[in-house]
Amino acid sequence: MSEHTSKQFDADLEHIRTRVLQMGGMVEMQIFKAMEGFQSGDLAYLDQIIDDDHRVNLMEVELDESCSHIIAKRQPAASDLRMIMTVIKTITDLERAGDEGKKIAKMAVRFHSADAGLAPHVELKHAATLALEMLRKSLDAFARLDVNAAAQVVRQDSDVDSAFKSIMRQLITYMMEDPRTISHSIEILFIAKAIERIGDHSKNIAEYVIYMAKGRDVRHIGVEEIEKEVARG
């Protein structure tokens, strides 16, 4: 590979990394706005969030095509190939996290379009804040190739899971005590599950970062084993 070709290849890789982070920022804002719309009940605002989801989908397709082009044209060596494979996996999880944001907005529309008089009072903000923090940290770990930050994200996933279970217990109690709350409770449960899934996608991205840096697939080995892998330096 000539020096010119090598520089162009590095520029192509950097462009892809930058676009991944831009896509991540777009998804993060989509989720934040969906939760904001749920709190405010602004139906027009929520409809706009739902309509904007196609922008995330277009970025996924663009990045996927860029990665396929690089693989076919450059035939990258092991470390660069790992980076490209990490990008392909990451954008898939980002697109799915964006879908969860769209789902939150759709459930919020249904919630606020009906009589809110029988709506159970369940706090979702804590779980959403945790999930968004995981997403931000996983993208930051990707940007800096920080395996320690990535391992922290993996550990945080249990906090989001715990918050989801707490919300689910509260909703079950509401539904048992007053069946009239069932419809709204189910809509809130869908939102809570979407938040929990955003945490899962963020965890996946963090695990891809460790794979990119270490060359080891850590998706199914447990938090303690991941932390040992990261500590090996």
C-alpha positions as CSV (number, residue, x, y, z in Angstrom):
1,M,0.0,0.0,0.0
2,S,1.5,3.4,-1.1
3,E,1.8,6.2,1.4
4,H,-1.0,8.1,-0.4
5,T,-3.3,5.1,-0.4
6,S,-2.5,4.5,3.3
7,K,-3.3,8.1,4.2
8,Q,-6.6,7.9,2.2
9,F,-7.5,4.6,4.0
10,D,-6.8,6.2,7.4
11,A,-9.0,9.2,6.4
12,D,-11.8,6.8,5.3
13,L,-11.7,5.0,8.7
14,E,-11.7,8.3,10.6
15,H,-14.6,9.5,8.6
16,I,-16.6,6.4,9.4
17,R,-15.7,6.7,13.1
18,T,-16.9,10.3,13.1
19,R,-20.2,9.4,11.4
20,V,-20.8,6.6,14.0
21,L,-20.5,9.2,16.7
22,Q,-22.8,11.6,14.8
23,M,-25.4,8.7,14.5
24,G,-25.0,8.0,18.2
25,G,-25.7,11.6,19.1
26,M,-28.8,11.6,16.9
27,V,-30.1,8.5,18.6
28,E,-29.3,9.9,22.1
29,M,-31.3,13.1,21.2
30,Q,-34.2,11.0,19.8
31,I,-34.5,9.1,23.1
32,F,-34.1,12.2,25.2
33,K,-36.8,14.0,23.2
34,A,-39.1,11.0,23.4
35,M,-38.9,11.0,27.2
36,E,-39.4,14.7,27.2
37,G,-42.5,14.3,25.0
38,F,-43.8,11.7,27.3
39,Q,-43.5,14.0,30.3
40,S,-45.0,17.0,28.5
41,G,-47.7,15.3,26.5
42,D,-47.0,17.4,23.5
43,L,-48.5,15.3,20.7
44,A,-47.1,17.3,17.8
45,Y,-43.7,17.1,19.3
46,L,-44.0,13.4,19.7
47,D,-45.2,12.9,16.1
48,Q,-42.1,14.8,14.9
49,I,-39.9,12.4,16.8
50,I,-41.6,9.5,15.2
51,D,-41.2,11.0,11.7
52,D,-37.5,11.8,12.3
53,D,-36.6,8.1,12.9
54,H,-35.9,7.6,9.2
55,R,-32.8,9.8,9.5
56,V,-31.2,7.3,11.8
57,N,-32.1,4.5,9.4
58,L,-30.6,6.3,6.5
59,M,-27.3,6.8,8.5
60,E,-27.2,3.1,9.3
61,V,-27.5,2.2,5.6
62,E,-24.9,4.8,4.6
63,L,-22.4,3.5,7.1
64,D,-23.1,-0.1,6.3
65,E,-22.4,0.6,2.6
66,S,-19.2,2.5,3.5
67,C,-17.9,-0.4,5.6
68,S,-18.7,-2.9,2.8
69,H,-16.9,-0.7,0.3
70,I,-13.7,-0.5,2.5
71,I,-13.7,-4.2,3.0
72,A,-14.0,-4.9,-0.7
73,K,-11.6,-2.2,-1.9
74,R,-8.9,-2.1,0.8
75,Q,-8.9,-5.7,2.2
76,P,-8.0,-4.4,5.7
77,A,-5.6,-6.2,8.0
78,A,-6.7,-7.7,11.3
79,S,-6.9,-4.6,13.6
80,D,-8.5,-2.4,11.0
81,L,-10.9,-5.2,10.1
82,R,-11.9,-5.5,13.8
83,M,-12.6,-1.8,13.8
84,I,-14.8,-2.1,10.7
85,M,-16.7,-5.1,12.2
86,T,-17.2,-3.1,15.4
87,V,-18.7,-0.2,13.4
88,I,-21.1,-2.6,11.6
89,K,-22.2,-4.1,14.9
90,T,-22.4,-0.7,16.7
91,I,-24.6,1.0,14.0
92,T,-27.0,-2.0,14.2
93,D,-27.4,-1.5,17.9
94,L,-27.7,2.3,17.5
95,E,-30.4,1.8,15.0
96,R,-32.3,-0.5,17.3
97,A,-31.8,1.9,20.2
98,G,-33.3,4.6,17.9
99,D,-36.3,2.2,17.3
100,E,-36.8,2.0,21.0
101,G,-36.9,5.8,21.2
102,K,-39.5,5.8,18.4
103,K,-41.5,3.2,20.4
104,I,-41.4,5.4,23.5
105,A,-42.8,8.3,21.5
106,K,-45.5,6.1,20.0
107,M,-46.6,4.8,23.4
108,A,-46.5,8.4,24.8
109,V,-48.9,9.4,22.0
110,R,-51.3,6.6,22.9
111,F,-50.9,7.4,26.6
112,H,-51.7,11.1,26.2
113,S,-54.5,10.6,23.6
114,A,-56.6,8.7,26.1
115,D,-58.1,9.8,29.4
116,A,-55.2,10.3,31.8
117,G,-57.4,10.3,34.9
118,L,-56.7,6.6,35.6
119,A,-53.0,6.7,34.8
120,P,-50.7,5.2,37.5
121,H,-48.0,7.5,38.9
122,V,-44.7,5.7,38.2
123,E,-41.4,7.4,37.9
124,L,-39.5,6.6,34.7
125,K,-36.9,9.4,34.7
126,H,-34.4,7.5,36.8
127,A,-34.3,4.5,34.5
128,A,-34.2,6.7,31.4
129,T,-31.3,8.8,32.9
130,L,-29.3,5.6,33.6
131,A,-29.9,4.2,30.1
132,L,-28.9,7.5,28.4
133,E,-25.8,7.7,30.6
134,M,-24.9,4.2,29.4
135,L,-25.4,5.2,25.8
136,R,-23.2,8.3,26.2
137,K,-20.5,6.4,28.0
138,S,-20.4,3.6,25.4
139,L,-20.1,6.1,22.6
140,D,-17.3,7.9,24.5
141,A,-15.6,4.6,25.0
142,F,-15.8,4.0,21.3
143,A,-14.4,7.4,20.5
144,R,-11.4,7.0,22.9
145,L,-11.1,3.2,22.6
146,D,-11.4,3.2,26.4
147,V,-11.8,-0.4,27.6
148,N,-12.1,0.7,31.3
149,A,-15.1,3.0,30.5
150,A,-16.6,0.2,28.4
151,A,-16.4,-2.2,31.3
152,Q,-18.1,0.3,33.5
153,V,-21.0,0.4,31.0
154,V,-21.3,-3.3,31.1
155,R,-21.6,-3.3,34.9
156,Q,-24.1,-0.4,34.8
157,D,-26.6,-2.6,32.8
158,S,-27.7,-4.3,36.0
159,D,-28.8,-1.0,37.5
160,V,-31.1,-0.4,34.5
161,D,-32.4,-3.9,34.8
162,S,-33.1,-3.4,38.5
163,A,-34.9,-0.1,37.8
164,F,-37.1,-1.8,35.1
165,K,-38.0,-4.6,37.6
166,S,-39.0,-2.0,40.2
167,I,-41.2,-0.2,37.7
168,M,-42.8,-3.5,36.6
169,R,-43.6,-4.4,40.3
170,Q,-45.2,-1.0,40.8
171,L,-47.3,-1.3,37.7
172,I,-48.5,-4.9,38.7
173,T,-49.6,-3.5,42.0
174,Y,-51.6,-0.7,40.4
175,M,-53.3,-3.1,38.0
176,M,-54.2,-5.6,40.8
177,E,-55.6,-2.8,43.0
178,D,-57.5,-1.1,40.2
179,P,-58.2,-2.8,36.9
180,R,-59.1,0.5,35.3
181,T,-55.4,1.4,35.3
182,I,-54.5,-1.6,33.2
183,S,-54.5,0.1,29.8
184,H,-52.2,3.0,30.9
185,S,-50.1,0.6,32.9
186,I,-49.4,-1.5,29.8
187,E,-48.4,1.6,27.9
188,I,-46.0,2.6,30.7
189,L,-44.6,-0.9,30.8
190,F,-43.8,-0.8,27.1
191,I,-41.9,2.5,27.7
192,A,-40.0,1.0,30.6
193,K,-39.1,-2.1,28.5
194,A,-37.9,0.2,25.7
195,I,-35.7,2.0,28.3
196,E,-34.3,-1.4,29.5
197,R,-33.6,-2.4,25.9
198,I,-31.7,0.9,25.3
199,G,-29.5,-0.2,28.2
200,D,-28.9,-3.6,26.5
201,H,-27.9,-2.0,23.2
202,S,-25.5,0.4,25.1
203,K,-24.0,-2.6,26.8
204,N,-23.5,-4.3,23.5
205,I,-21.7,-1.3,22.1
206,A,-19.4,-1.3,25.1
207,E,-18.6,-5.0,24.6
208,Y,-17.8,-4.3,20.9
209,V,-15.3,-1.6,22.1
210,I,-13.5,-4.2,24.2
211,Y,-13.5,-6.6,21.2
212,M,-12.0,-3.8,19.0
213,A,-9.3,-3.1,21.5
214,K,-8.5,-6.6,22.8
215,G,-9.5,-8.9,19.9
216,R,-11.7,-11.0,22.2
217,D,-15.4,-11.4,22.0
218,V,-16.7,-10.7,25.5
219,R,-20.4,-10.8,24.9
220,H,-21.3,-13.9,27.0
221,I,-18.6,-14.2,29.6
222,G,-20.0,-12.1,32.5
223,V,-19.0,-8.8,34.1
224,E,-16.2,-10.2,36.4
225,E,-14.5,-11.9,33.5
226,I,-14.7,-8.8,31.3
227,E,-13.1,-6.7,34.0
228,K,-10.3,-9.3,34.3
229,E,-9.8,-9.1,30.6
230,V,-9.6,-5.3,30.7
231,A,-7.2,-5.4,33.7
232,R,-4.8,-7.6,31.7
233,G,-3.6,-4.4,29.9
